[in-house]
Amino acid sequence: MKKIQNILTAIIVIAIIALVGIAGWIAYNQVINSKKEAEETSTVSTKTNEVKNNTTENKEVKDEENNENKQEYTGKEEEESSKEENKEMTKDEKTIALAKKTWDGDDSVTFSIEEKKGFMYYVAVKSNATVISWYEVNTDTWEISEFY
């Protein structure tokens, strides 16, 4: 009886050692696979950043080349369109100024025109890049109202 008990104890100990070994092997493989995935992701991310940087550099070089090749000629049509752009800028500036004048909160906010629909301009009031209020400005009548 004692001999059978010793044999059963030995079998149980061997089984426990085998289970611990199998669990360790599975955990090891998961760690190795996680490292490989992280390296692959890092490599893809690095390559993507390199492509973006190269694209940006190429665009800057092309822009510089285009600016060097342009001739300084301003015709009547260009002057008229330039005047129209100045009117647009003036409307934009007036719109922002009106929104700032209407705003009664703190001065740490920024104002930006987010959308234009005909005479209606929509001004976002932002704090830490989060929109906290909207204004709707009619640039024909220069009426302003809070937009919800």
TIMIDREN-986482 format. One record per atom (N, C-alpha, C): residue number from 1; atom name; x, y, z. Coordinates in pm, 1 decimal, decimal comma, padded with zeros to 6 digits, m for minus. Each point is the difference from the previous one (the first is absolute). Layout:
<rs>
[r NUM 'CA' [X Y Z]]
...
</rs>
This chain:
<rs>
[r 1 'N' [00081,3 m00117,2 00000,0]]
[r 1 'CA' [m00081,3 00117,2 00000,0]]
[r 1 'C' [00087,4 00126,0 00000,0]]
[r 2 'N' [00105,5 m00004,5 00076,9]]
[r 2 'CA' [00091,5 00111,6 00008,3]]
[r 2 'C' [00065,3 00024,1 m00135,8]]
[r 3 'N' [00032,9 m00109,3 m00070,7]]
[r 3 'CA' [00065,1 00010,3 m00129,7]]
[r 3 'C' [m00095,7 00066,2 m00100,6]]
[r 4 'N' [m00126,8 m00032,8 00003,3]]
[r 4 'CA' [m00099,2 00058,7 m00092,1]]
[r 4 'C' [m00017,2 00148,9 00031,9]]
[r 5 'N' [00001,5 00031,7 00128,5]]
[r 5 'CA' [m00013,5 00139,5 00040,2]]
[r 5 'C' [00119,4 00081,2 m00049,6]]
[r 6 'N' [00120,0 m00051,2 00007,4]]
[r 6 'CA' [00120,0 00068,2 m00049,3]]
[r 6 'C' [m00006,3 00018,5 m00151,4]]
[r 7 'N' [m00048,9 m00101,2 m00070,5]]
[r 7 'CA' [m00011,6 00007,9 m00146,1]]
[r 7 'C' [m00101,9 00107,2 m00037,4]]
[r 8 'N' [m00114,2 00005,0 00066,5]]
[r 8 'CA' [m00102,5 00101,1 m00028,4]]
[r 8 'C' [00052,4 00140,8 00030,6]]
[r 9 'N' [00073,0 00014,5 00108,0]]
[r 9 'CA' [00058,3 00130,1 00034,6]]
[r 9 'C' [00098,2 00044,3 m00108,6]]
[r 10 'N' [00083,0 m00091,3 m00048,1]]
[r 10 'CA' [00096,4 00030,6 m00105,4]]
[r 10 'C' [m00072,8 00041,3 m00128,2]]
[r 11 'N' [m00107,8 m00069,6 m00033,3]]
[r 11 'CA' [m00078,0 00032,4 m00121,7]]
[r 11 'C' [m00061,3 00140,0 00013,7]]
[r 12 'N' [m00054,7 00030,6 00118,1]]
[r 12 'CA' [m00060,3 00131,9 00021,4]]
[r 12 'C' [00105,5 00109,8 m00010,1]]
[r 13 'N' [00117,3 m00019,7 00058,2]]
[r 13 'CA' [00107,7 00099,1 m00006,4]]
[r 13 'C' [00044,3 00020,9 m00144,4]]
[r 14 'N' [00015,0 m00108,4 m00074,7]]
[r 14 'CA' [00040,8 00010,1 m00141,2]]
[r 14 'C' [m00106,6 00073,7 m00080,2]]
[r 15 'N' [m00127,7 m00027,6 00028,3]]
[r 15 'CA' [m00109,3 00066,9 m00071,6]]
[r 15 'C' [00000,8 00149,8 00029,2]]
[r 16 'N' [00022,5 00035,9 00125,5]]
[r 16 'CA' [00003,5 00142,6 00035,9]]
[r 16 'C' [00117,2 00069,5 m00068,0]]
[r 17 'N' [00116,0 m00063,5 00000,8]]
[r 17 'CA' [00117,3 00057,2 m00067,1]]
[r 17 'C' [m00028,0 00017,2 m00149,0]]
[r 18 'N' [m00064,7 m00097,9 m00062,5]]
[r 18 'CA' [m00032,5 00007,9 m00142,9]]
[r 18 'C' [m00096,2 00115,4 m00026,8]]
[r 19 'N' [m00102,0 00016,5 00083,9]]
[r 19 'CA' [m00096,3 00109,4 m00018,3]]
[r 19 'C' [00067,4 00136,2 00014,3]]
[r 20 'N' [00086,8 00014,6 00098,5]]
[r 20 'CA' [00072,5 00125,7 00017,2]]
[r 20 'C' [00088,4 00027,5 m00122,0]]
[r 21 'N' [00064,5 m00102,9 m00050,8]]
[r 21 'CA' [00084,1 00015,5 m00118,8]]
[r 21 'C' [m00080,7 00042,5 m00120,9]]
[r 22 'N' [m00115,9 m00060,2 m00020,9]]
[r 22 'CA' [m00085,6 00034,3 m00114,5]]
[r 22 'C' [m00050,9 00144,1 00013,9]]
[r 23 'N' [m00042,6 00038,9 00119,8]]
[r 23 'CA' [m00047,8 00136,8 00021,9]]
[r 23 'C' [00111,6 00101,1 m00025,9]]
[r 24 'N' [00119,8 m00029,9 00043,8]]
[r 24 'CA' [00114,1 00088,5 m00024,3]]
[r 24 'C' [00032,4 00011,9 m00147,1]]
[r 25 'N' [m00006,6 m00109,2 m00071,6]]
[r 25 'CA' [00027,4 00001,2 m00143,4]]
[r 25 'C' [m00103,8 00084,0 m00074,4]]
[r 26 'N' [m00127,9 m00012,1 00036,8]]
[r 26 'CA' [m00106,6 00079,4 m00063,6]]
[r 26 'C' [00020,9 00148,7 00028,1]]
[r 27 'N' [00030,2 00035,0 00123,5]]
[r 27 'CA' [00022,9 00140,1 00036,2]]
[r 27 'C' [00120,3 00056,3 m00075,8]]
[r 28 'N' [00105,4 m00077,2 m00010,9]]
[r 28 'CA' [00119,7 00042,9 m00072,8]]
[r 28 'C' [m00034,1 00030,3 m00145,8]]
[r 29 'N' [m00075,6 m00088,5 m00064,4]]
[r 29 'CA' [m00037,7 00021,6 m00140,6]]
[r 29 'C' [m00084,6 00125,9 m00016,5]]
[r 30 'N' [m00088,6 00026,8 00094,3]]
[r 30 'CA' [m00081,2 00120,7 m00009,1]]
[r 30 'C' [00085,2 00125,9 00012,6]]
[r 31 'N' [00096,9 m00002,7 00086,5]]
[r 31 'CA' [00089,6 00115,0 00016,6]]
[r 31 'C' [00080,1 00022,5 m00128,4]]
[r 32 'N' [00052,0 m00106,9 m00057,0]]
[r 32 'CA' [00078,2 00010,6 m00124,7]]
[r 32 'C' [m00086,8 00055,9 m00112,4]]
[r 33 'N' [m00122,6 m00050,2 m00013,2]]
[r 33 'CA' [m00090,6 00048,9 m00104,8]]
[r 33 'C' [m00034,7 00146,9 00020,3]]
[r 34 'N' [m00020,2 00041,8 00123,8]]
[r 34 'CA' [m00030,5 00140,1 00028,7]]
[r 34 'C' [00116,3 00089,9 m00039,0]]
[r 35 'N' [00121,8 m00042,3 00029,1]]
[r 35 'CA' [00117,9 00078,0 m00037,0]]
[r 35 'C' [00011,8 00012,6 m00151,0]]
[r 36 'N' [m00025,3 m00110,4 m00071,7]]
[r 36 'CA' [00008,3 00003,9 m00146,3]]
[r 36 'C' [m00102,9 00096,8 m00056,5]]
[r 37 'N' [m00123,0 m00004,9 00051,5]]
[r 37 'CA' [m00104,3 00090,2 m00047,5]]
[r 37 'C' [00035,8 00145,6 00027,9]]
[r 38 'N' [00056,5 00025,7 00117,0]]
[r 38 'CA' [00039,4 00136,1 00035,1]]
[r 38 'C' [00110,0 00049,8 m00093,4]]
[r 39 'N' [00096,1 m00085,3 m00031,5]]
[r 39 'CA' [00107,4 00037,8 m00091,5]]
[r 39 'C' [m00054,0 00025,6 m00139,8]]
[r 40 'N' [m00093,0 m00084,0 m00045,9]]
[r 40 'CA' [m00058,2 00018,9 m00132,8]]
[r 40 'C' [m00078,3 00129,8 m00005,8]]
[r 41 'N' [m00076,6 00028,6 00103,5]]
[r 41 'CA' [m00076,3 00123,8 00004,8]]
[r 41 'C' [00093,9 00119,2 00001,5]]
[r 42 'N' [00106,6 m00009,9 00077,8]]
[r 42 'CA' [00097,5 00107,8 00006,6]]
[r 42 'C' [00065,7 00022,4 m00135,2]]
[r 43 'N' [00031,7 m00107,7 m00069,1]]
[r 43 'CA' [00063,0 00010,5 m00131,1]]
[r 43 'C' [m00094,2 00065,2 m00099,7]]
[r 44 'N' [m00126,7 m00040,6 00000,3]]
[r 44 'CA' [m00098,4 00057,4 m00092,1]]
[r 44 'C' [m00019,3 00147,5 00031,6]]
[r 45 'N' [m00007,9 00033,2 00128,7]]
[r 45 'CA' [m00017,4 00138,6 00040,8]]
[r 45 'C' [00119,2 00084,9 m00043,0]]
[r 46 'N' [00119,6 m00052,0 00017,5]]
[r 46 'CA' [00120,2 00072,4 m00039,5]]
[r 46 'C' [00002,4 00021,8 m00150,3]]
[r 47 'N' [m00034,8 m00102,8 m00075,5]]
[r 47 'CA' [m00001,4 00013,8 m00145,5]]
[r 47 'C' [m00104,8 00100,7 m00044,2]]
[r 48 'N' [m00115,5 00000,5 00064,6]]
[r 48 'CA' [m00104,2 00096,0 m00033,2]]
[r 48 'C' [00047,8 00141,5 00027,3]]
[r 49 'N' [00065,1 00021,9 00114,1]]
[r 49 'CA' [00052,0 00132,9 00032,1]]
[r 49 'C' [00105,9 00043,0 m00100,3]]
[r 50 'N' [00085,4 m00093,7 m00043,2]]
[r 50 'CA' [00102,1 00033,3 m00099,2]]
[r 50 'C' [m00063,9 00041,5 m00130,8]]
[r 51 'N' [m00105,2 m00071,0 m00041,3]]
[r 51 'CA' [m00068,5 00033,7 m00125,0]]
[r 51 'C' [m00064,7 00137,4 00012,0]]
[r 52 'N' [m00063,8 00028,9 00114,8]]
[r 52 'CA' [m00061,7 00131,1 00019,7]]
[r 52 'C' [00104,6 00110,4 m00004,3]]
[r 53 'N' [00113,3 m00022,4 00065,9]]
[r 53 'CA' [00106,6 00100,9 00000,9]]
[r 53 'C' [00053,2 00023,7 m00140,4]]
[r 54 'N' [00021,3 m00107,6 m00075,2]]
[r 54 'CA' [00049,8 00013,8 m00136,1]]
[r 54 'C' [m00100,4 00073,9 m00086,8]]
[r 55 'N' [m00129,1 m00030,9 00017,0]]
[r 55 'CA' [m00103,0 00066,4 m00078,3]]
[r 55 'C' [m00002,4 00148,4 00031,1]]
[r 56 'N' [00010,8 00035,2 00127,6]]
[r 56 'CA' [00000,0 00139,8 00039,9]]
[r 56 'C' [00121,6 00072,2 m00056,7]]
[r 57 'N' [00116,2 m00063,1 00008,3]]
[r 57 'CA' [00121,5 00061,8 m00052,7]]
[r 57 'C' [m00010,9 00019,3 m00150,9]]
[r 58 'N' [m00052,5 m00100,3 m00071,6]]
[r 58 'CA' [m00015,4 00011,5 m00144,9]]
[r 58 'C' [m00096,7 00112,1 m00035,0]]
[r 59 'N' [m00107,9 00013,3 00075,7]]
[r 59 'CA' [m00097,4 00105,2 m00027,4]]
[r 59 'C' [00062,7 00136,8 00021,7]]
[r 60 'N' [00079,8 00013,7 00106,8]]
[r 60 'CA' [00064,8 00127,5 00027,4]]
[r 60 'C' [00096,8 00036,5 m00112,1]]
[r 61 'N' [00073,4 m00097,8 m00049,1]]
[r 61 'CA' [00094,1 00025,8 m00109,4]]
[r 61 'C' [m00076,0 00041,7 m00124,5]]
[r 62 'N' [m00109,5 m00069,2 m00031,9]]
[r 62 'CA' [m00080,1 00035,0 m00117,6]]
[r 62 'C' [m00059,5 00138,7 00014,4]]
[r 63 'N' [m00049,0 00034,4 00121,6]]
[r 63 'CA' [m00055,8 00132,2 00021,8]]
[r 63 'C' [00105,8 00107,5 m00022,6]]
[r 64 'N' [00121,1 m00024,4 00049,0]]
[r 64 'CA' [00107,7 00096,1 m00019,4]]
[r 64 'C' [00032,4 00015,3 m00148,5]]
[r 65 'N' [00003,9 m00112,5 m00073,4]]
[r 65 'CA' [00027,9 00005,2 m00143,0]]
[r 65 'C' [m00109,4 00075,6 m00073,7]]
[r 66 'N' [m00125,5 m00025,1 00036,4]]
[r 66 'CA' [m00112,0 00068,7 m00064,5]]
[r 66 'C' [00005,2 00149,3 00027,2]]
[r 67 'N' [00034,7 00038,9 00122,4]]
[r 67 'CA' [00008,2 00141,6 00033,2]]
[r 67 'C' [00111,8 00068,2 m00077,2]]
[r 68 'N' [00110,8 m00070,1 m00022,8]]
[r 68 'CA' [00111,0 00057,4 m00075,1]]
[r 68 'C' [m00035,8 00017,1 m00147,0]]
[r 69 'N' [m00082,7 m00090,3 m00053,9]]
[r 69 'CA' [m00034,1 00002,9 m00142,1]]
[r 69 'C' [m00113,3 00096,6 m00032,8]]
[r 70 'N' [m00072,3 00052,0 00098,8]]
[r 70 'CA' [m00111,4 00090,3 m00025,9]]
[r 70 'C' [00051,9 00136,8 m00040,3]]
[r 71 'N' [m00073,1 00061,9 m00092,7]]
[r 71 'CA' [00035,0 00135,8 m00039,6]]
[r 71 'C' [m00091,2 00096,2 00073,7]]
[r 72 'N' [00048,8 00117,5 00026,8]]
[r 72 'CA' [m00076,7 00099,7 00073,1]]
[r 72 'C' [m00079,2 00085,2 m00098,2]]
[r 73 'N' [m00117,6 m00050,0 m00040,6]]
[r 73 'CA' [m00087,4 00074,5 m00089,7]]
[r 73 'C' [m00138,1 00003,5 00062,4]]
[r 74 'N' [m00055,9 00116,2 00016,0]]
[r 74 'CA' [m00133,3 00013,9 00057,0]]
[r 74 'C' [m00087,9 00071,8 m00100,4]]
[r 75 'N' [m00099,0 m00072,2 m00052,0]]
[r 75 'CA' [m00094,5 00058,4 m00094,4]]
[r 75 'C' [m00120,5 00056,4 00072,5]]
[r 76 'N' [m00092,0 00058,9 m00080,3]]
[r 76 'CA' [m00119,4 00061,2 00059,4]]
[r 76 'C' [m00085,3 m00103,9 00072,0]]
[r 77 'N' [m00014,0 m00117,3 m00060,1]]
[r 77 'CA' [m00082,5 m00103,7 00061,1]]
[r 77 'C' [00057,8 m00042,8 00134,5]]
[r 78 'N' [00131,4 m00013,4 00004,5]]
[r 78 'CA' [00063,9 m00038,7 00124,9]]
[r 78 'C' [m00016,4 00108,1 00106,0]]
[r 79 'N' [00009,1 00125,7 m00041,5]]
[r 79 'CA' [m00018,4 00108,6 00094,8]]
[r 79 'C' [m00141,7 00000,2 00056,1]]
[r 80 'N' [m00099,4 m00025,0 m00087,5]]
[r 80 'CA' [m00139,7 m00003,5 00044,3]]
[r 80 'C' [m00022,3 m00115,8 00097,4]]
[r 81 'N' [00056,8 m00118,0 m00032,2]]
[r 81 'CA' [m00018,1 m00113,1 00090,7]]
[r 81 'C' [00071,6 00025,1 00132,0]]
[r 82 'N' [00111,9 00071,9 m00007,2]]
[r 82 'CA' [00072,0 00034,5 00121,7]]
[r 82 'C' [m00084,0 00092,4 00087,8]]
[r 83 'N' [m00069,2 00094,8 m00062,2]]
[r 83 'CA' [m00087,3 00090,6 00075,3]]
[r 83 'C' [m00113,8 m00078,5 00064,5]]
[r 84 'N' [m00054,4 m00098,7 m00073,8]]
[r 84 'CA' [m00107,9 m00082,3 00054,9]]
[r 84 'C' [00050,9 m00079,7 00120,5]]
[r 85 'N' [00122,8 m00052,5 m00009,8]]
[r 85 'CA' [00057,0 m00074,6 00111,7]]
[r 85 'C' [00017,3 00090,4 00121,6]]
[r 86 'N' [00039,7 00127,1 m00024,4]]
[r 86 'CA' [00015,3 00093,4 00110,7]]
[r 86 'C' [m00134,2 00027,4 00066,5]]
[r 87 'N' [m00108,5 00006,6 m00079,5]]
[r 87 'CA' [m00132,9 00017,0 00056,7]]
[r 87 'C' [m00034,9 m00120,8 00085,3]]
[r 88 'N' [00033,3 m00122,2 m00047,3]]
[r 88 'CA' [m00024,8 m00121,7 00076,9]]
[r 88 'C' [00076,1 00006,4 00131,6]]
[r 89 'N' [00124,7 00041,5 m00006,2]]
[r 89 'CA' [00079,4 00008,6 00121,7]]
[r 89 'C' [m00062,5 00101,6 00095,1]]
[r 90 'N' [m00048,1 00110,2 m00055,5]]
[r 90 'CA' [m00061,7 00102,2 00081,8]]
[r 90 'C' [m00125,3 m00055,3 00066,0]]
[r 91 'N' [m00080,6 m00075,5 m00074,2]]
[r 91 'CA' [m00118,7 m00062,5 00057,9]]
[r 91 'C' [00039,5 m00096,8 00110,9]]
[r 92 'N' [00104,8 m00079,2 m00026,0]]
[r 92 'CA' [00047,3 m00094,0 00101,2]]
[r 92 'C' [00042,9 00074,1 00125,3]]
[r 93 'N' [00078,2 00105,4 m00018,9]]
[r 93 'CA' [00048,7 00076,3 00114,1]]
[r 93 'C' [m00114,5 00065,5 00076,1]]
[r 94 'N' [m00097,9 00055,4 m00074,8]]
[r 94 'CA' [m00114,8 00062,3 00064,9]]
[r 94 'C' [m00081,2 m00104,1 00077,2]]
[r 95 'N' [m00014,0 m00117,6 m00059,6]]
[r 95 'CA' [m00076,2 m00106,5 00064,5]]
[r 95 'C' [00065,2 m00040,5 00131,8]]
[r 96 'N' [00130,0 m00020,7 m00003,1]]
[r 96 'CA' [00073,3 m00038,0 00121,6]]
[r 96 'C' [m00009,0 00111,4 00103,7]]
[r 97 'N' [00016,4 00125,3 m00043,8]]
[r 97 'CA' [m00005,5 00113,1 00093,0]]
[r 97 'C' [m00137,5 00008,8 00066,0]]
[r 98 'N' [m00106,1 m00020,6 m00077,5]]
[r 98 'CA' [m00134,9 00004,2 00054,4]]
[r 98 'C' [m00021,8 m00112,1 00101,6]]
[r 99 'N' [00052,5 m00118,0 m00030,3]]
[r 99 'CA' [m00012,6 m00112,2 00093,2]]
[r 99 'C' [00077,3 00028,5 00128,8]]
[r 100 'N' [00118,3 00058,0 m00012,6]]
[r 100 'CA' [00079,6 00033,6 00117,9]]
[r 100 'C' [m00071,7 00104,7 00085,2]]
[r 101 'N' [m00062,6 00096,4 m00067,5]]
[r 101 'CA' [m00071,4 00105,6 00071,2]]
[r 101 'C' [m00120,3 m00057,5 00075,1]]
[r 102 'N' [m00066,1 m00098,3 m00060,9]]
[r 102 'CA' [m00117,8 m00060,8 00060,8]]
[r 102 'C' [00037,2 m00095,6 00111,5]]
[r 103 'N' [00116,5 m00061,7 m00009,7]]
[r 103 'CA' [00043,4 m00100,1 00098,7]]
[r 103 'C' [00016,8 00066,1 00135,3]]
[r 104 'N' [m00060,4 m00061,4 00102,8]]
[r 104 'CA' [00010,8 00058,1 00132,7]]
[r 104 'C' [00074,1 m00090,2 00098,2]]
[r 105 'N' [00069,6 m00099,1 m00052,2]]
[r 105 'CA' [00076,3 m00090,8 00086,3]]
[r 105 'C' [00142,9 00047,8 00016,7]]
[r 106 'N' [00085,2 m00092,1 00037,0]]
[r 106 'CA' [00140,8 00034,7 00021,8]]
[r 106 'C' [00070,6 00024,9 m00133,3]]
[r 107 'N' [00116,0 00063,0 00009,3]]
[r 107 'CA' [00073,8 00038,5 m00120,1]]
[r 107 'C' [00098,4 m00106,2 m00047,3]]
[r 108 'N' [00001,9 m00116,1 00062,6]]
[r 108 'CA' [00095,4 m00103,5 m00038,9]]
[r 108 'C' [m00051,3 m00085,5 m00115,8]]
[r 109 'N' [m00112,4 00036,5 m00058,1]]
[r 109 'CA' [m00059,0 m00078,8 m00108,3]]
[r 109 'C' [00050,1 00049,6 m00135,0]]
[r 110 'N' [m00020,6 m00084,0 m00101,5]]
[r 110 'CA' [00032,7 00039,0 m00136,3]]
[r 110 'C' [m00126,1 m00005,0 m00083,9]]
[r 111 'N' [m00002,4 00078,0 m00106,7]]
[r 111 'CA' [m00114,8 00007,5 m00088,4]]
[r 111 'C' [00043,4 m00041,1 m00140,1]]
[r 112 'N' [m00084,5 m00079,0 m00065,4]]
[r 112 'CA' [00031,6 m00037,1 m00137,6]]
[r 112 'C' [m00129,5 m00021,7 m00077,2]]
[r 113 'N' [00003,9 00038,1 m00127,1]]
[r 113 'CA' [m00114,6 m00021,7 m00087,4]]
[r 113 'C' [00009,3 m00142,8 m00050,5]]
[r 114 'N' [m00099,0 m00080,2 00034,6]]
[r 114 'CA' [00002,5 m00142,0 m00035,5]]
[r 114 'C' [m00076,9 m00028,8 m00127,6]]
[r 115 'N' [m00100,9 00083,2 m00030,9]]
[r 115 'CA' [m00080,2 m00028,3 m00118,3]]
[r 115 'C' [m00062,5 00128,8 m00051,2]]
[r 116 'N' [m00016,6 00005,6 m00133,8]]
[r 116 'CA' [m00064,5 00113,4 m00063,6]]
[r 116 'C' [m00109,2 m00054,3 m00091,4]]
[r 117 'N' [m00122,5 00050,8 00017,9]]
[r 117 'CA' [m00112,3 m00037,2 m00085,4]]
[r 117 'C' [m00066,1 00129,0 m00046,7]]
[r 118 'N' [00037,7 00043,9 m00118,5]]
[r 118 'CA' [m00053,7 00126,6 m00050,1]]
[r 118 'C' [00045,3 00114,2 00088,4]]
[r 119 'N' [m00098,9 00073,5 00055,4]]
[r 119 'CA' [00031,2 00110,3 00090,3]]
[r 119 'C' [00019,6 m00046,3 00144,1]]
[r 120 'N' [m00029,0 m00126,0 00027,2]]
[r 120 'CA' [00008,5 m00051,1 00136,3]]
[r 120 'C' [00139,0 m00059,0 00026,6]]
[r 121 'N' [00065,8 00053,8 00101,5]]
[r 121 'CA' [00129,4 m00049,7 00042,9]]
[r 121 'C' [m00017,9 m00061,2 00139,0]]
[r 122 'N' [00066,6 m00113,1 00023,6]]
[r 122 'CA' [m00010,9 m00068,4 00127,8]]
[r 122 'C' [00135,6 00005,5 00070,7]]
[r 123 'N' [00001,7 00065,9 00114,3]]
[r 123 'CA' [00123,1 00023,9 00075,1]]
[r 123 'C' [00002,9 m00093,4 00121,6]]
[r 124 'N' [00110,0 m00071,6 00012,4]]
[r 124 'CA' [00019,7 m00088,1 00115,0]]
[r 124 'C' [00085,1 00071,6 00103,8]]
[r 125 'N' [m00043,3 m00009,5 00124,0]]
[r 125 'CA' [00078,2 00052,4 00112,4]]
[r 125 'C' [00063,1 m00122,0 00066,5]]
[r 126 'N' [00132,8 m00002,2 00002,6]]
[r 126 'CA' [00070,5 m00118,4 00048,9]]
[r 126 'C' [00085,8 00032,0 00121,4]]
[r 127 'N' [00002,9 m00097,4 00089,6]]
[r 127 'CA' [00088,7 00005,7 00115,4]]
[r 127 'C' [00073,5 m00132,3 00005,3]]
[r 128 'N' [00131,6 00003,7 m00008,1]]
[r 128 'CA' [00082,4 m00121,4 m00002,6]]
[r 128 'C' [m00045,0 m00093,8 m00111,8]]
[r 129 'N' [m00023,3 00054,0 m00116,8]]
[r 129 'CA' [m00037,6 m00074,5 m00120,7]]
[r 129 'C' [m00136,4 m00068,1 00012,0]]
[r 130 'N' [m00080,5 00039,4 00096,0]]
[r 130 'CA' [m00134,8 m00053,1 00015,8]]
[r 130 'C' [m00099,7 00112,3 m00022,9]]
[r 131 'N' [m00097,2 m00023,3 m00087,4]]
[r 131 'CA' [m00100,8 00101,8 m00027,7]]
[r 131 'C' [m00091,5 00012,4 00120,9]]
[r 132 'N' [m00008,9 00121,3 00052,4]]
[r 132 'CA' [m00085,4 00021,9 00117,2]]
[r 132 'C' [m00123,3 00083,2 m00034,2]]
[r 133 'N' [00001,5 00065,6 m00116,5]]
[r 133 'CA' [m00115,7 00078,7 m00040,9]]
[r 133 'C' [00006,5 00025,4 m00150,8]]
[r 134 'N' [m00116,6 00026,8 m00058,6]]
[r 134 'CA' [m00009,6 00031,3 m00143,1]]
[r 134 'C' [m00075,6 00131,0 m00017,0]]
[r 135 'N' [00040,9 00078,1 m00100,6]]
[r 135 'CA' [m00074,5 00118,7 m00038,6]]
[r 135 'C' [m00034,0 m00010,0 m00147,9]]
[r 136 'N' [m00118,8 00050,8 m00032,5]]
[r 136 'CA' [m00044,7 00007,0 m00139,0]]
[r 136 'C' [m00004,1 00148,3 m00035,7]]
[r 137 'N' [00076,6 00037,4 m00104,4]]
[r 137 'CA' [00010,0 00140,3 m00038,0]]
[r 137 'C' [m00053,0 00016,6 m00141,7]]
[r 138 'N' [m00096,3 00091,5 m00015,7]]
[r 138 'CA' [m00050,7 00034,1 m00131,9]]
[r 138 'C' [00084,3 00116,4 m00049,4]]
[r 139 'N' [00083,4 m00024,1 m00101,6]]
[r 139 'CA' [00092,8 00103,5 m00047,0]]
[r 139 'C' [m00068,3 00101,2 m00091,4]]
[r 140 'N' [m00127,5 m00021,1 m00030,2]]
[r 140 'CA' [m00075,1 00097,4 m00078,9]]
[r 140 'C' [m00057,1 00107,6 00091,6]]
[r 141 'N' [m00058,0 m00043,8 00112,1]]
[r 141 'CA' [m00059,9 00094,7 00094,4]]
[r 141 'C' [00086,7 00021,1 00123,4]]
[r 142 'N' [00103,7 m00076,5 00017,0]]
[r 142 'CA' [00092,3 00001,6 00112,1]]
[r 142 'C' [m00071,8 m00023,9 00132,0]]
[r 143 'N' [m00094,8 m00092,9 m00003,6]]
[r 143 'CA' [m00066,2 m00045,3 00121,9]]
[r 143 'C' [00069,4 m00126,3 00048,0]]
[r 144 'N' [00011,6 m00011,4 00131,4]]
[r 144 'CA' [00067,1 m00116,0 00057,6]]
[r 144 'C' [m00091,9 m00063,5 00102,9]]
[r 145 'N' [00000,9 m00132,3 00003,2]]
[r 145 'CA' [m00077,6 m00071,4 00100,5]]
[r 145 'C' [00077,1 m00124,1 00041,5]]
[r 146 'N' [m00025,7 m00042,8 00123,0]]
[r 146 'CA' [00065,0 m00121,4 00046,8]]
[r 146 'C' [m00065,6 m00117,4 m00071,6]]
[r 147 'N' [00081,6 m00090,9 m00047,7]]
[r 147 'CA' [m00047,8 m00113,8 m00079,4]]
[r 147 'C' [00011,1 m00126,3 00084,2]]
[r 148 'N' [m00107,9 m00077,4 00003,4]]
[r 148 'CA' [m00000,9 m00121,9 00081,3]]
[r 148 'C' [00003,6 m00121,9 m00087,4]]
</rs>
